[in-house]
Amino acid sequence: MSLTFCNVRFSQQADRVVYVSGALLKQLKLTGKKRVQLKLGNEVATAAVRPLRREGKHLYLSAGLRNAMRVPKSGPVFVHSTDNDEVQIGPLIGVLTDGAGSAASPFGSRTGFVRELLRIAENKAYFFAFTPRDINWQTERVNGYFWSSGGGWTRRTVPLPDVVYNRLPSRKAETSTYIAGIRERFVRKKIPFFNWSFFNKSDVYKLLDADPEANRHLPESVANPSPDKIKELLEKHQFVYYKPTAGSLGSGIYRLTYSPKRGYFARYRRGGSNVLLRFSNFSSLMRMLNGRHGSALSRYVIQQGVRLVEIDGCPIDFRFHMHKNGKNEWIAAGIGAKKAGRGSVTTHIKNGGSLMTPEQALGRAFGDKADEVLEQAKKAAVRLSEAIERNYPHTLGELGLDIGIDKDGEVWMFEANAKPGRSIFKHPALKAQGRASMEYILEHCLYLSRFRRRDA
């Protein structure tokens, strides 16, 4: 395969002709060829080849060819050729998302993120966004949203893409037969599709249960525990977290504590305030939990409490935003430290938590050993990401790991998120990491679509 970068331009001829500059003819090994199979996404058209006298690497598509191929715009993109006289331009990358939006903001609150992602890829690929409703499986085309260099959204009908980055926002929608069918159709057409779906907390623990590399970093966890199991783990660890398997943003989480002399305690969030209740016996605690949640407790998981490092008496944990890079390697693109609010069960910002850089947090907790602790945590996060990937049946390219570090510097993973939020990048010191995160998404799309040299 010969892979390079070129300028794609359009000419007015109605015939299906591709004009190729001398340097590009040589690079693609097309010198002397009369016809090629030109490809964009899953669309293929036969085109006559004409040499073009122009310096540099240029490829001109006739109007007839452009319309047949549905090439969305001119400008710089990658191009590669195979030994079978096939020339592919692109890649054509689709971001699958949704949201009740307007013409100016088609994806609601996610529009800003999607727009920035498309801007980053503007001169490197054909990057567009689409919703499940925009796919026409009969014609195998997509009515996508492209970001115009002049500002504003434009709609273009394009072939099915080379790769799909899944950012569907709804857990409920993802479990529907309709969305499951969309995912499966892309896979059947051999179109890489990442990230498959949201994780449930218990799913991740089951995935890693038999993986010794990951297991050493996991607190003891039990899905749908019986009252006897809850009591056993409370007496064993003194405190535990009890949380819904499909929860997010700290909703529905309890911190349960046991003291042989004082009884049982439950700390949780209710109506914007932190609540602390004391119970003289275990059965009273369970009555409260059953009264608040009933049968929904069958969808809860219990997790060993870990004594995290603290600042001002408040525990700290870390969000590691992990990405696959252009070499298919896991890397920590961004790390945010979250300090819990006074009396809060979690470190979530909406529950009174505050955001810091990892250097700030670890510097206060470990002093001159902070750099060493952070490096060890990064290595552990990469190992954990690799372990999740090798035990997960679908393609991954992005993970959010909720990591704790105890007073001995040991690393613990509490949760893994397949579609992590981006709130840590709101910190002024982490904005560059936020941009790097989006660049890694593009790099991994180039890799999956084979528009990146795999031996590079």
C-alpha positions in Angstrom: 0.0 0.0 0.0 1.2 3.5 -0.8 -0.1 6.2 1.5 0.4 10.0 1.1 -1.3 13.3 1.5 -2.7 15.3 -1.4 -5.0 18.2 -2.4 -8.3 17.1 -3.9 -9.9 19.6 -6.3 -12.9 19.6 -8.6 -13.2 20.2 -12.4 -16.3 20.7 -14.5 -16.2 17.7 -16.9 -19.2 15.4 -16.9 -17.2 12.3 -17.6 -15.8 10.1 -14.8 -12.2 11.2 -15.0 -9.5 11.7 -12.3 -6.6 14.0 -13.1 -3.4 13.2 -11.2 -0.3 15.3 -10.9 3.0 13.7 -11.8 4.4 13.5 -8.3 1.2 11.8 -7.1 1.1 9.4 -10.0 4.6 8.3 -9.1 3.8 8.1 -5.3 0.7 6.0 -5.9 2.4 3.8 -8.6 -0.2 4.8 -11.2 2.2 5.8 -14.0 0.9 4.4 -17.3 -2.4 3.3 -15.8 -5.5 4.0 -17.9 -8.3 3.3 -15.3 -8.6 3.0 -11.5 -11.2 2.1 -9.0 -11.7 5.2 -6.9 -13.1 4.7 -3.4 -14.6 7.0 -0.7 -16.0 5.3 2.3 -18.0 2.3 1.0 -18.6 3.9 -2.5 -16.5 2.7 -5.4 -16.5 4.1 -9.0 -14.4 3.3 -12.1 -12.5 6.4 -13.4 -10.3 7.1 -16.3 -6.8 8.4 -15.3 -5.3 11.5 -16.9 -1.9 12.9 -16.0 -1.9 16.5 -14.8 1.0 18.9 -15.3 1.2 20.6 -11.9 3.9 20.7 -9.2 3.0 19.0 -6.0 0.5 16.3 -5.1 -2.9 17.1 -6.6 -5.9 15.1 -7.6 -8.7 16.6 -9.6 -12.1 14.9 -9.8 -14.5 15.6 -12.7 -18.0 16.7 -11.8 -19.4 13.4 -12.9 -17.0 11.5 -10.6 -17.5 13.8 -7.7 -21.3 13.4 -7.9 -21.1 9.6 -8.3 -18.7 9.4 -5.3 -20.5 12.0 -3.2 -17.2 13.6 -2.3 -18.2 16.3 0.3 -15.6 19.0 -0.3 -12.3 20.0 -1.8 -9.1 20.3 0.2 -6.2 18.3 1.7 -6.9 14.6 2.6 -5.1 11.4 2.6 -5.0 9.1 -0.4 -3.6 5.6 -0.8 -3.4 3.0 -3.5 -3.4 -0.8 -3.5 -1.9 -3.4 -5.9 -5.4 -3.8 -7.3 -5.5 -0.4 -9.1 -7.7 0.9 -6.3 -7.3 4.5 -5.1 -9.0 5.5 -1.8 -9.3 9.1 -0.6 -10.3 10.1 2.9 -10.8 8.8 5.4 -14.5 9.4 5.8 -15.1 9.5 9.5 -18.6 9.6 11.1 -19.4 10.7 14.7 -22.6 9.0 15.7 -24.5 11.1 18.3 -28.0 12.5 18.9 -29.8 15.3 20.8 -32.8 17.6 20.5 -31.2 20.5 18.8 -31.7 23.4 16.4 -30.2 24.4 13.0 -27.4 26.2 14.8 -27.0 23.6 17.5 -28.1 20.3 16.0 -26.8 18.0 18.8 -28.0 20.0 21.8 -25.4 20.3 24.6 -23.0 18.1 22.7 -22.8 20.4 19.7 -19.7 22.3 20.9 -17.7 19.2 21.4 -18.7 17.8 18.0 -17.9 21.1 16.3 -14.4 21.3 17.9 -13.7 17.7 16.9 -14.6 18.4 13.2 -12.5 21.6 13.3 -9.4 19.7 14.4 -9.8 17.3 11.5 -10.7 19.9 8.9 -7.6 19.6 6.8 -6.8 16.0 7.5 -10.0 14.0 6.8 -13.7 14.1 5.8 -15.1 14.3 9.4 -18.8 14.6 9.9 -21.5 13.9 12.5 -24.8 12.1 12.1 -27.7 10.7 14.1 -29.3 7.2 13.7 -32.1 8.9 11.7 -29.6 10.1 9.1 -28.7 6.7 7.8 -30.3 5.3 4.7 -29.4 1.6 4.6 -31.1 1.0 1.3 -28.8 3.4 -0.6 -26.0 2.9 2.0 -25.6 6.6 2.4 -25.7 9.1 5.3 -27.1 12.6 5.4 -24.3 14.0 7.5 -23.5 17.3 9.3 -20.3 19.0 8.1 -18.8 22.1 9.7 -18.1 24.8 7.1 -14.8 26.6 7.2 -16.8 29.8 7.0 -18.7 28.9 10.1 -22.0 27.1 10.3 -23.4 23.6 9.6 -24.0 22.2 6.2 -25.7 18.9 5.2 -24.0 16.6 2.7 -25.1 13.1 1.6 -22.1 10.8 1.7 -21.3 7.1 1.5 -21.2 4.9 4.7 -18.0 6.0 6.4 -14.7 4.2 6.9 -15.0 4.3 10.7 -17.6 5.3 13.3 -16.9 7.0 16.6 -19.9 6.3 18.9 -21.0 9.2 21.1 -24.7 8.3 21.5 -25.6 10.0 24.8 -28.4 7.8 26.1 -27.9 4.6 28.1 -31.6 3.8 27.6 -31.5 4.3 23.8 -28.4 2.2 23.5 -30.2 -0.9 24.9 -32.9 -0.6 22.3 -33.2 -3.2 19.5 -33.0 -0.3 17.0 -29.6 1.0 18.1 -28.3 -2.5 18.6 -29.2 -3.2 15.0 -27.3 -0.1 13.8 -24.2 -1.3 15.5 -24.4 -4.8 14.1 -25.0 -3.5 10.6 -21.8 -1.4 10.7 -19.9 -4.4 12.0 -21.3 -6.8 9.3 -20.1 -4.3 6.7 -16.6 -4.4 8.3 -16.8 -0.8 9.3 -14.9 -0.3 12.5 -17.2 1.0 15.2 -15.9 2.3 18.6 -16.9 2.7 21.5 -19.6 0.1 21.5 -21.8 1.2 24.4 -21.9 2.5 28.0 -20.5 0.1 30.6 -22.4 -0.9 33.7 -20.2 -0.9 36.8 -20.8 -4.6 37.5 -19.9 -5.5 33.8 -16.4 -4.1 34.2 -15.7 -6.0 37.5 -16.9 -9.3 35.8 -14.7 -8.5 32.7 -11.6 -8.2 34.9 -12.4 -10.8 37.6 -10.0 -13.4 36.1 -7.3 -10.9 34.9 -4.5 -10.9 37.5 -2.9 -7.8 35.9 -6.0 -5.8 36.6 -7.3 -7.5 39.7 -4.6 -6.2 41.9 -5.9 -2.7 41.3 -9.6 -3.5 41.9 -11.4 -3.1 45.3 -13.5 -6.0 46.3 -16.9 -5.7 44.6 -20.1 -7.7 44.5 -23.1 -7.1 42.2 -26.6 -7.4 43.7 -25.3 -8.3 47.2 -27.6 -10.0 49.7 -28.1 -8.3 53.1 -25.8 -10.9 54.6 -23.1 -10.0 52.1 -23.5 -6.3 52.8 -23.1 -6.9 56.5 -20.1 -9.2 55.9 -18.2 -6.6 53.8 -19.0 -3.8 56.2 -17.5 -5.7 59.1 -14.5 -6.7 56.9 -13.7 -3.3 55.5 -15.4 -0.9 58.0 -16.7 1.2 55.1 -18.1 0.5 51.6 -19.7 2.2 48.7 -23.1 1.0 47.6 -24.1 2.3 44.1 -26.3 1.7 41.1 -24.6 -0.3 38.3 -25.9 2.1 35.6 -25.5 5.3 37.6 -23.6 8.4 36.6 -22.5 11.7 38.2 -22.7 10.2 41.7 -26.4 9.8 41.7 -27.8 7.2 44.1 -24.5 6.4 45.8 -24.2 5.6 49.5 -21.2 5.5 51.7 -21.9 2.9 54.4 -19.8 2.8 57.5 -19.6 0.3 60.5 -18.3 1.1 63.9 -18.4 -1.8 66.5 -19.1 0.8 69.3 -21.3 3.3 67.5 -23.3 1.3 65.0 -24.0 1.8 61.3 -23.9 5.1 59.3 -25.2 6.0 55.8 -24.0 9.1 54.0 -25.7 10.1 50.7 -26.9 13.1 48.6 -30.5 14.2 48.7 -32.1 17.3 47.1 -28.8 19.1 46.7 -27.7 18.4 50.4 -25.4 15.9 52.0 -27.2 13.6 54.5 -25.7 11.5 57.3 -27.9 9.0 59.2 -26.9 6.7 62.1 -28.5 3.3 62.8 -28.2 1.3 66.0 -28.4 -2.0 64.1 -28.0 -3.4 60.6 -31.6 -4.3 60.0 -32.6 -0.6 60.5 -30.0 0.4 57.8 -31.5 -2.1 55.4 -35.0 -1.0 56.1 -34.0 2.6 55.1 -32.4 1.4 51.8 -35.3 -0.8 50.9 -37.7 2.0 51.7 -35.9 4.4 49.4 -35.2 2.0 46.5 -37.2 -1.3 46.9 -36.6 -3.7 44.0 -34.1 -1.3 42.4 -31.5 -2.5 44.9 -31.1 -5.6 42.7 -29.3 -3.3 40.3 -26.8 -2.1 42.9 -23.2 -3.1 43.5 -21.2 -2.9 46.7 -17.5 -2.0 46.7 -14.8 -2.1 49.3 -14.0 1.4 50.7 -10.4 2.6 50.2 -8.7 5.1 52.5 -7.7 7.7 49.9 -5.1 10.5 50.2 -6.8 13.6 51.6 -6.4 17.4 51.4 -7.8 19.4 54.3 -9.6 16.2 55.5 -11.3 15.7 52.2 -10.5 12.6 50.0 -9.2 13.0 46.5 -9.6 10.8 43.5 -8.6 11.1 39.8 -10.2 10.9 36.4 -7.8 9.4 33.9 -9.1 10.2 30.3 -7.5 7.4 28.3 -7.2 7.3 24.5 -5.8 5.0 21.8 -3.2 6.9 19.8 -2.3 6.6 16.1 -0.1 3.6 17.0 -3.0 1.8 18.7 -1.4 2.3 22.1 -3.2 3.4 25.3 -2.2 6.8 26.6 -3.4 9.1 29.4 -4.5 12.1 27.4 -5.8 14.1 30.4 -5.8 13.7 34.2 -7.9 15.6 36.6 -7.8 15.5 40.4 -11.2 15.8 42.2 -11.4 16.8 45.8 -14.6 15.9 47.6 -16.7 18.6 49.2 -17.2 18.6 53.0 -19.5 15.7 54.0 -20.0 14.5 50.4 -20.1 10.9 49.3 -18.3 11.5 46.1 -15.9 14.0 44.5 -18.3 15.0 41.7 -18.2 18.8 41.1 -22.0 19.1 41.3 -21.9 17.6 44.8 -19.5 20.3 46.1 -16.3 18.8 44.8 -13.5 20.9 43.3 -11.1 20.2 40.4 -7.3 20.4 40.6 -4.4 19.3 38.5 -2.8 16.0 39.6 0.4 17.8 40.3 -1.3 20.2 42.7 -3.1 17.4 44.5 -0.3 14.9 44.7 2.2 17.7 45.6 0.2 18.4 48.7 -0.4 14.7 49.5 3.1 13.3 48.8 5.5 16.2 48.6 8.7 15.5 46.7 7.4 12.0 45.9 4.5 13.3 43.9 6.1 12.9 40.4 7.0 9.2 41.2 3.5 8.5 42.4 1.9 10.1 39.3 4.1 8.1 36.9 3.2 4.8 38.7 -0.5 5.8 38.5 -0.2 6.5 34.7 1.5 3.1 34.2 -1.3 1.4 36.2 -4.0 3.2 34.1 -2.4 2.0 30.9 -2.3 -1.6 32.2 -6.0 -1.4 33.3 -7.0 0.0 29.9 -5.2 -2.8 28.2 -6.8 -5.4 30.5 -10.3 -4.0 29.8 -9.6 -4.1 26.0 -8.4 -7.6 25.9 -11.4 -8.9 27.9 -14.0 -6.8 26.0 -15.5 -8.2 22.8 -15.9 -4.9 20.9 -13.6 -2.2 19.7 -12.5 0.5 22.2 -10.6 3.7 21.6 -11.5 5.8 24.7 -12.0 5.2 28.4 -12.5 7.3 31.5 -11.0 5.6 34.6 -11.9 6.7 38.1 -8.7 6.1 40.0 -7.9 6.3 43.7 -4.5 6.5 45.3 -4.2 5.5 48.9 -1.7 6.8 51.5 0.9 4.2 50.5 0.7 5.3 46.9 -1.2 2.2 45.8 -3.5 2.6 42.8 -7.1 1.5 42.8 -9.7 1.6 40.0 -13.3 2.3 41.1 -15.0 2.7 37.8 -14.4 2.6 34.0 -16.5 4.6 31.6 -16.7 3.8 27.9 -18.0 7.3 27.0 -16.3 9.5 29.5 -17.5 13.1 30.1 -15.1 15.9 29.6 -15.7 18.1 32.6 -12.0 17.8 33.8 -11.0 19.8 30.7 -12.8 22.8 31.9 -10.0 23.5 34.3 -7.8 26.3 32.8 -4.6 24.2 33.2 -6.2 21.2 31.4 -7.5 22.9 28.3 -4.4 21.8 26.2 -5.0 18.3 27.4 -8.6 18.6 26.2 -7.5 19.5 22.7 -4.9 16.7 22.7 -7.8 14.3 23.7 -9.7 15.3 20.5 -6.5 14.9 18.4 -6.1 11.4 19.7 -9.6 10.6 18.6 -8.7 11.6 15.1 -5.4 9.7 15.2 -7.2 6.5 16.3 -9.8 7.0 13.5 -6.9 7.3 11.0 -5.5 4.0 12.4 -8.7 2.1 12.3 -9.5 3.3 8.8 -6.0 2.3 7.6 -5.1 5.9 6.7 -2.2 5.6 9.1 0.9 3.5 8.5 0.6 0.6 10.9 4.4 0.1 11.1 5.0 3.8 11.8 
